[in-house]
Amino acid sequence: MADQQDELESTQDRRDVIGKLSEFAPDFVSMISNFCLGEVYARPALPENTKEVVAIVSLISLGSDRLKGHIESALAQGSTKEELSEVIMLSSIYLGFPRAIDAMLVLHETVNSLSAEDSN
């Protein structure tokens, strides 16, 4: 459970989301931790950065606000902004330019935000 809790709190976005959910839906947080992270995400066949790329492309396809947290996580795990930019550009072929543009803007915002934090 400690690893799952660490994963839930691994980025500021995730800390914010889990904090809000914990206030009114603690059972939902347990479901996320136990099933998503404990049973599915913890499977060992794919490296962590590949799992994040899959999550990023899936979230681009949905137009989800959860994209920022997964971009933060991918960067923390060693993906570069150039690699993530290429993933987004490739996704534009399959998911369309509007979704890719939005995702590229989230990447830009996230990289700038993390750079600003690092310089403080």
C-alpha positions as CSV (number, residue, x, y, z in Angstrom):
1,M,0.0,0.0,0.0
2,A,2.9,2.4,0.6
3,D,4.0,2.2,-3.0
4,Q,0.4,2.9,-4.1
5,Q,0.2,5.9,-1.7
6,D,3.5,7.2,-3.0
7,E,2.2,6.9,-6.6
8,L,-1.1,8.7,-5.6
9,E,1.1,11.6,-4.2
10,S,3.8,11.6,-6.9
11,T,2.9,14.9,-8.6
12,Q,1.3,18.1,-7.4
13,D,-1.7,17.5,-9.7
14,R,-2.2,14.1,-8.1
15,R,-1.9,15.4,-4.6
16,D,-4.5,18.1,-5.4
17,V,-6.9,15.6,-6.9
18,I,-6.5,13.0,-4.2
19,G,-6.8,15.6,-1.5
20,K,-10.1,16.8,-2.9
21,L,-11.4,13.3,-3.5
22,S,-10.4,12.2,0.0
23,E,-12.6,14.9,1.6
24,F,-15.9,13.5,0.1
25,A,-15.1,10.1,-1.5
26,P,-12.5,8.3,0.5
27,D,-13.8,4.9,-0.8
28,F,-13.2,6.1,-4.3
29,V,-9.6,6.9,-3.4
30,S,-9.2,3.4,-2.1
31,M,-10.6,1.9,-5.3
32,I,-8.1,4.0,-7.3
33,S,-5.3,2.9,-5.1
34,N,-6.2,-0.8,-4.8
35,F,-7.4,-1.6,-8.3
36,C,-5.9,1.0,-10.7
37,L,-2.5,1.2,-9.0
38,G,-2.4,-2.1,-7.1
39,E,-3.7,-4.5,-9.6
40,V,-3.5,-2.9,-13.1
41,Y,-0.7,-0.3,-13.0
42,A,1.6,-2.4,-10.9
43,R,1.8,-5.2,-13.5
44,P,5.5,-5.6,-14.4
45,A,5.4,-6.2,-18.2
46,L,5.8,-2.6,-19.3
47,P,8.3,0.0,-18.0
48,E,6.8,2.9,-16.0
49,N,7.5,5.5,-18.7
50,T,5.7,3.3,-21.3
51,K,2.7,3.2,-19.0
52,E,2.7,7.0,-18.8
53,V,2.9,7.3,-22.6
54,V,-0.2,5.0,-22.9
55,A,-1.9,7.1,-20.2
56,I,-1.0,10.4,-22.0
57,V,-2.3,9.2,-25.4
58,S,-5.5,7.9,-23.8
59,L,-6.0,11.2,-21.9
60,I,-5.3,13.2,-25.1
61,S,-8.0,11.1,-26.8
62,L,-10.5,11.9,-24.1
63,G,-9.6,15.6,-23.8
64,S,-9.1,15.0,-20.1
65,D,-7.9,17.5,-17.5
66,R,-5.9,14.6,-15.9
67,L,-3.3,15.0,-18.7
68,K,-1.1,17.4,-16.7
69,G,-0.5,15.0,-13.9
70,H,0.6,12.2,-16.2
71,I,2.9,14.6,-18.1
72,E,4.4,15.6,-14.8
73,S,4.9,12.0,-13.9
74,A,6.4,11.1,-17.3
75,L,8.9,13.9,-17.0
76,A,9.7,12.9,-13.4
77,Q,10.4,9.3,-14.7
78,G,12.9,10.6,-17.3
79,S,10.9,11.2,-20.4
80,T,12.0,14.4,-22.1
81,K,9.9,17.3,-23.3
82,E,11.1,16.4,-26.8
83,E,9.9,12.8,-26.5
84,L,6.5,13.8,-25.1
85,S,6.2,16.4,-27.9
86,E,6.8,13.7,-30.5
87,V,4.2,11.5,-28.8
88,I,1.7,14.3,-29.0
89,M,2.6,15.0,-32.7
90,L,2.2,11.4,-33.5
91,S,-1.2,11.3,-31.7
92,S,-2.4,14.1,-33.9
93,I,-2.6,11.7,-36.9
94,Y,-5.0,9.4,-35.0
95,L,-6.8,11.8,-32.6
96,G,-6.9,15.0,-34.6
97,F,-5.1,18.3,-34.4
98,P,-7.5,20.0,-31.9
99,R,-6.7,17.4,-29.2
100,A,-3.0,17.5,-30.1
101,I,-2.9,21.3,-29.9
102,D,-4.5,21.2,-26.5
103,A,-2.1,18.5,-25.3
104,M,0.9,20.4,-26.6
105,L,-0.3,23.5,-24.7
106,V,-0.5,21.4,-21.5
107,L,3.0,20.0,-22.1
108,H,4.3,23.6,-22.6
109,E,2.5,24.8,-19.4
110,T,3.7,21.9,-17.4
111,V,7.4,22.2,-18.5
112,N,7.3,25.9,-17.8
113,S,5.7,25.4,-14.4
114,L,8.3,22.7,-13.4
115,S,11.2,24.9,-14.7
116,A,9.9,27.8,-12.6
117,E,9.7,25.6,-9.5
118,D,13.3,24.3,-10.1
119,S,14.6,27.9,-10.4
120,N,13.1,28.8,-7.0
